[in-house]
Amino acid sequence: MGREPVAIKTIVIGAGAAGLCCAGFLARSGVKALVLERGPRPARKVLVTGKGRCNVTNNCTPDVFLKNVRTNSRFLYSASSAFPPEDTMRLFESLGVSLKTERGNRVFPVSDRAEDIAGALSRFAGRERIRTDARVSEILMKDGAVCGVRLESSEICAADAVVLATGGMSYPGTGSTGDGYCLAAHLGHTIIPPRAALVPIVAREKWCAELMGLSLKNVTLTLKNAAGKAVFSELGEMLFTHFGVSGPLVLSASSYIKEVPCAYRMEIDLKPALDMQQLDARLLRDFAENKNRDFINALDRLLPRKLIPVAVRLSGVAPEKKVHSVTQAERHAFAALLKAFPVTPKAFAPIEQAVITSGGISVREINPKSMESKLISGFYPIGEVVDVDAFTGGFNLQIAFSTAFLAAAAIAAANNG
């Protein structure tokens, strides 16, 4: 038998960025809330974001924020106006986390420790109000309104409002297993099929495995569609993996792939600071200093050591050919290769490797001014479980915080009304 129902004003399902933030805002408003987390500790996904540094938001205006929302940006107009990025920065500073702004207006803790953001969120929510290892099996409703939740242990927790902040399906090891979709669907909500967003790319080129672990910095990655038109081009950092490519540039580029990945091609400009004429002059200088060496042994100052064998192979120049024998045509072709190093997308990596999930609860069934369900009174889906997502740069966490603020404000107004 389950325990007797426990009366709580609001239940928040999921102790991630959105759930903890919402609980914190509720606490500030004097609303009693309980956060139920299926895993052993809160904010696990926060700990792995930004390579463990946590890109907590983007230091931009609400308008710029909305321009970086990839899916259903208009839906977030009220949320971004009510709690813009500057408010997020002010919140974490008030919680004792010093912040800094880096390239692309990305905001990180000065400490470069995601633990500081996770800890601040847990303190904001109130650790005593977070219950871990609590798996929700059903959201209960009566007469068109939520009335609580049932746990897998059969325990029932009664509540006047339920906030769903379970995240999507990316990084399932952190608790984002997609169970929120099932909970919402059971209430009658439409679920837009989830798919990977901001995801590594599987490449056709087998030689990517040879370069596994190689990080390229200050390169320009350009993504072209089937018509040869550049749909994305940005300077930054990327990484070769055993299956293809990953890293910030690749994750950003993946968001611009609207059809099947194999319809696109990627080009890496390994020397973006040099135009073709300048690069050719650089090659002439390097070749002059190594004129009696084999071609493959004359590129150490030009390219990362791990990349040289692959670059030479793609150039078509025999590795053992003496540098002084390399023709002008071969040199120009090699320069062209370095300015447009080819990687051919084959597929997206599995959704489990995605930074975020695209898809989720249809925004048509959610009030954009309060995040309350239009179908079920007292039900508030927020964050990644909703069909909204953005490009990299702190925008997705900002979605979590802005939607959390709206839901908490609406719940507080209902309680104080």
C-alpha positions in Angstrom: 0.0 0.0 0.0 1.1 3.6 -0.7 1.6 6.2 2.0 -1.1 8.7 2.8 -1.2 11.6 0.2 1.2 14.5 1.2 -0.3 17.9 0.5 2.1 20.1 -1.4 1.2 23.3 -3.2 3.4 22.6 -6.3 5.4 19.5 -7.5 8.3 20.0 -9.8 9.3 16.9 -11.7 13.0 17.0 -12.6 15.9 18.6 -10.8 17.7 20.0 -13.8 18.3 23.7 -14.7 14.6 24.4 -15.4 13.2 22.5 -12.5 15.6 23.9 -9.9 15.2 27.4 -11.2 11.4 27.2 -11.1 11.5 25.8 -7.5 13.8 28.7 -6.5 11.4 31.3 -7.9 8.5 29.6 -6.2 10.3 29.6 -2.9 10.9 33.4 -3.3 7.2 33.8 -3.9 6.3 31.9 -0.7 4.9 28.9 -2.6 5.6 25.5 -1.0 7.1 23.2 -3.6 8.7 19.8 -3.8 11.2 18.8 -6.4 11.1 15.1 -7.5 14.3 13.9 -9.2 14.5 10.4 -10.6 18.3 10.3 -10.2 20.6 10.2 -7.2 21.5 13.9 -7.3 20.2 17.2 -8.8 21.6 19.1 -11.8 23.5 16.2 -13.3 23.2 17.5 -16.9 24.3 21.0 -15.8 27.6 19.4 -14.7 28.5 18.2 -18.2 27.5 21.3 -20.2 30.1 23.4 -21.8 32.8 20.7 -21.3 32.2 20.9 -17.6 32.4 24.8 -17.6 28.7 25.4 -18.1 27.8 28.1 -20.7 25.0 29.4 -18.5 23.5 32.0 -20.8 24.4 34.5 -23.6 25.1 38.1 -22.8 22.7 39.5 -25.4 19.4 41.3 -25.7 16.0 39.5 -25.8 15.8 40.2 -29.5 19.2 38.5 -30.2 18.2 35.6 -28.0 15.0 35.0 -30.0 17.0 35.1 -33.3 19.1 32.2 -31.9 16.1 30.1 -31.0 15.8 27.6 -33.8 12.4 26.1 -33.2 9.2 28.1 -32.2 11.0 31.3 -31.3 7.8 33.4 -31.4 6.4 31.1 -28.6 9.2 32.4 -26.3 8.6 36.1 -26.8 6.8 36.5 -23.4 9.3 34.3 -21.6 12.4 36.1 -23.0 10.8 39.5 -22.1 9.9 38.5 -18.6 13.3 37.0 -17.8 16.0 37.9 -20.3 19.6 36.9 -20.2 20.6 39.9 -18.1 18.3 38.7 -15.4 19.9 35.3 -15.5 23.3 36.8 -15.0 22.0 39.0 -12.2 20.4 35.9 -10.5 23.7 33.9 -10.5 25.7 36.8 -9.3 23.2 37.2 -6.4 23.7 33.5 -5.7 27.5 34.1 -5.3 28.6 32.9 -8.7 30.9 35.4 -10.5 30.5 35.4 -14.2 32.5 36.3 -17.3 31.6 36.8 -21.0 33.7 35.2 -23.6 33.7 34.9 -27.5 30.3 35.0 -29.0 28.9 36.6 -25.8 28.9 33.2 -24.1 28.7 33.5 -20.3 30.6 31.2 -18.0 31.4 31.1 -14.3 34.7 32.9 -13.6 35.8 29.6 -12.0 35.2 27.6 -15.2 33.4 25.1 -12.9 30.0 23.8 -13.8 29.8 22.6 -10.2 29.4 26.3 -9.1 26.3 26.7 -11.3 24.8 23.4 -10.2 25.4 24.2 -6.6 23.9 27.6 -6.9 20.8 26.2 -8.5 20.4 23.6 -5.7 20.8 26.3 -3.1 18.3 28.5 -4.9 15.7 25.7 -5.0 16.4 24.7 -1.4 18.1 21.4 -0.9 15.6 20.4 1.7 12.9 20.6 -1.0 14.7 18.3 -3.4 13.9 14.6 -3.2 16.2 12.3 -5.2 15.6 8.7 -6.4 11.9 9.6 -6.7 10.5 8.4 -10.0 7.1 9.7 -11.1 5.0 7.1 -12.9 1.9 9.2 -13.5 0.6 12.7 -13.2 -2.9 12.6 -11.6 -5.8 14.8 -12.6 -9.4 15.3 -11.6 -12.1 17.3 -13.4 -9.6 18.6 -16.0 -7.0 19.8 -13.5 -3.9 18.1 -12.0 -4.2 17.0 -8.4 -0.8 15.4 -7.8 1.5 12.6 -8.9 2.0 8.9 -8.3 5.5 7.6 -7.8 6.8 4.2 -9.0 6.7 3.2 -5.3 2.9 3.7 -5.4 3.3 6.8 -3.1 0.9 9.6 -4.0 1.9 13.2 -3.6 -1.1 15.6 -3.8 -0.6 19.1 -5.3 -2.4 22.0 -6.8 0.1 22.4 -9.7 2.6 20.2 -11.4 5.7 21.5 -13.3 7.2 19.1 -15.8 10.9 19.8 -16.2 12.3 16.4 -17.2 14.3 17.5 -20.2 14.6 15.7 -23.5 16.4 12.5 -24.5 20.0 13.7 -24.7 22.6 12.6 -22.2 20.3 9.8 -20.8 22.9 9.0 -18.2 22.1 12.3 -16.5 18.4 11.5 -16.2 17.1 12.8 -19.5 15.4 9.6 -20.6 12.3 11.0 -22.4 9.9 9.9 -19.7 8.5 13.4 -19.6 7.0 12.9 -23.0 5.1 9.8 -21.8 3.8 11.7 -18.7 2.5 14.5 -20.9 1.1 12.2 -23.6 -0.9 10.4 -20.9 -2.5 13.7 -20.1 -3.5 14.1 -23.8 -0.7 16.3 -25.0 0.7 16.0 -28.5 4.4 15.1 -28.7 6.4 16.3 -31.7 8.7 13.4 -32.4 12.0 14.0 -30.7 15.2 14.2 -32.7 18.8 15.0 -32.0 19.8 18.7 -32.1 23.3 20.1 -31.6 24.7 16.7 -32.3 28.1 15.3 -33.5 28.1 14.1 -37.2 29.1 10.7 -38.5 31.3 11.2 -41.6 31.7 9.1 -44.7 35.5 9.5 -44.6 37.1 6.5 -42.9 40.3 8.5 -42.2 38.4 10.5 -39.5 39.2 7.6 -37.2 42.9 8.2 -37.8 42.5 11.7 -36.5 40.5 10.7 -33.5 41.2 13.1 -30.6 42.6 15.8 -32.8 41.2 19.2 -31.9 41.4 22.0 -34.4 41.3 25.6 -33.1 40.8 28.8 -35.0 39.5 27.1 -38.1 36.5 28.0 -40.2 33.8 25.3 -40.8 31.5 25.9 -43.7 28.4 23.7 -44.3 27.0 23.6 -47.8 23.7 22.2 -49.0 23.0 20.1 -52.1 23.0 23.2 -54.3 26.4 24.2 -53.1 25.1 27.2 -51.1 26.8 27.9 -47.7 24.2 27.7 -45.0 26.6 27.9 -42.1 30.1 29.3 -41.8 31.9 30.1 -38.5 35.3 30.4 -37.0 36.0 28.3 -33.9 37.0 24.9 -32.6 36.1 21.3 -33.7 37.2 17.8 -32.9 37.7 14.6 -34.9 36.2 11.4 -33.4 36.3 7.7 -34.3 33.1 8.1 -36.2 33.4 11.6 -37.7 33.5 15.1 -36.2 32.3 16.9 -33.1 33.0 20.0 -31.1 31.4 23.5 -30.9 31.5 24.3 -34.7 30.1 20.9 -35.7 27.3 21.0 -33.1 26.3 24.5 -34.4 26.5 23.3 -38.0 24.2 20.3 -37.2 21.4 22.7 -36.4 21.4 23.9 -40.0 20.9 20.5 -41.5 17.2 20.4 -42.3 17.1 17.4 -44.6 19.1 14.2 -44.5 22.8 14.8 -43.5 24.2 13.1 -46.6 22.7 15.9 -48.8 25.3 18.3 -47.3 29.0 18.7 -47.3 31.4 20.4 -44.9 34.6 22.2 -45.7 37.3 23.1 -43.1 39.4 26.2 -43.8 42.6 25.2 -41.9 44.2 28.6 -42.5 41.4 31.1 -42.3 43.8 34.0 -41.6 45.5 33.6 -45.0 43.9 34.1 -48.4 45.1 31.8 -51.2 47.8 34.1 -52.3 49.2 34.5 -48.8 49.0 30.7 -48.2 50.8 30.0 -51.4 53.6 32.4 -50.3 53.7 30.6 -47.0 54.1 27.3 -48.8 56.9 28.7 -50.9 58.8 29.8 -47.8 58.3 26.4 -46.1 59.2 24.5 -49.2 62.4 26.6 -49.7 63.5 25.7 -46.2 62.8 22.0 -46.8 63.6 21.6 -50.6 65.6 18.4 -50.2 63.1 16.7 -47.8 60.3 14.4 -48.7 56.9 16.2 -49.1 55.4 14.4 -46.1 58.3 15.6 -43.9 58.1 19.2 -44.9 54.8 20.2 -43.3 55.5 20.1 -39.6 55.3 23.9 -39.2 52.1 24.1 -41.3 49.8 21.4 -39.9 49.3 19.3 -36.8 51.4 16.2 -36.9 48.4 13.9 -36.8 46.8 15.6 -39.8 49.8 15.5 -42.1 49.5 11.9 -43.5 45.8 12.4 -44.3 46.4 15.8 -45.9 49.2 14.3 -48.0 47.1 11.4 -49.1 44.2 13.7 -50.1 46.6 16.0 -52.0 47.6 13.2 -54.4 51.2 14.2 -54.1 53.5 11.2 -53.4 54.6 11.3 -49.8 58.2 10.6 -50.7 58.4 13.2 -53.5 61.1 15.7 -52.9 59.8 19.2 -52.1 61.9 20.8 -54.9 60.1 18.5 -57.3 56.6 19.6 -56.3 55.0 21.5 -59.2 53.3 24.8 -59.0 50.0 23.1 -59.9 50.5 20.6 -57.1 51.3 23.4 -54.7 48.2 25.4 -55.7 46.0 22.3 -55.3 47.4 21.6 -51.9 46.7 25.2 -50.8 43.2 24.8 -52.1 42.8 21.6 -50.1 43.9 23.4 -46.9 41.3 26.1 -47.5 38.5 23.6 -48.1 39.4 20.4 -46.3 36.4 18.1 -47.1 34.3 16.1 -44.6 31.1 14.5 -45.9 28.2 14.0 -43.5 26.7 10.6 -43.5 24.4 10.7 -40.5 23.8 12.3 -37.1 25.3 10.6 -34.1 22.7 8.9 -31.9 20.3 11.2 -29.9 22.0 10.1 -26.7 25.1 12.1 -27.8 23.1 15.2 -28.6 23.5 18.3 -26.5 19.8 18.9 -26.7 16.6 17.4 -28.1 14.4 19.0 -30.7 10.8 18.1 -30.5 8.6 17.5 -27.4 5.3 18.8 -26.2 3.6 20.9 -28.8 3.7 24.6 -28.1 0.2 25.0 -29.6 -1.1 23.3 -26.4 0.8 25.6 -24.0 0.0 29.2 -23.0 3.1 31.2 -24.0 2.4 33.8 -21.3 2.3 31.4 -18.4 3.6 28.0 -19.6 0.4 26.5 -18.4 -1.2 23.7 -20.4 -4.2 24.7 -22.5 -5.6 21.2 -21.9 -5.0 20.5 -18.2 -5.3 23.2 -15.6 -2.4 23.4 -13.2 0.1 21.6 -15.5 3.2 23.5 -16.5 5.7 22.0 -19.0 9.0 24.0 -19.1 12.5 23.8 -20.6 13.6 21.1 -23.0 10.6 18.9 -22.7 8.7 21.5 -24.7 9.2 21.7 -28.5 11.7 24.7 -28.4 15.4 24.6 -29.0 18.2 27.0 -29.9 21.7 27.2 -31.3 24.8 26.8 -29.1 26.0 29.7 -27.0 24.0 29.5 -23.8 20.7 30.0 -25.5 19.2 26.6 -24.5 19.9 27.1 -20.8 18.3 30.5 -21.1 15.2 28.9 -22.5 15.1 26.8 -19.3 15.4 29.8 -17.0 13.0 32.0 -18.9 10.2 29.4 -19.1 10.9 28.4 -15.4 10.4 32.1 -14.4 7.1 32.3 -16.3 5.7 29.1 -14.8 6.7 30.1 -11.2 5.1 33.6 -11.7 1.9 32.1 -12.9 1.7 29.6 -10.1 2.5 32.3 -7.5 -0.2 34.5 -8.9 -2.7 31.7 -8.7 -1.8 31.0 -5.1 -1.9 34.6 -4.1 -5.0 35.5 -6.1 
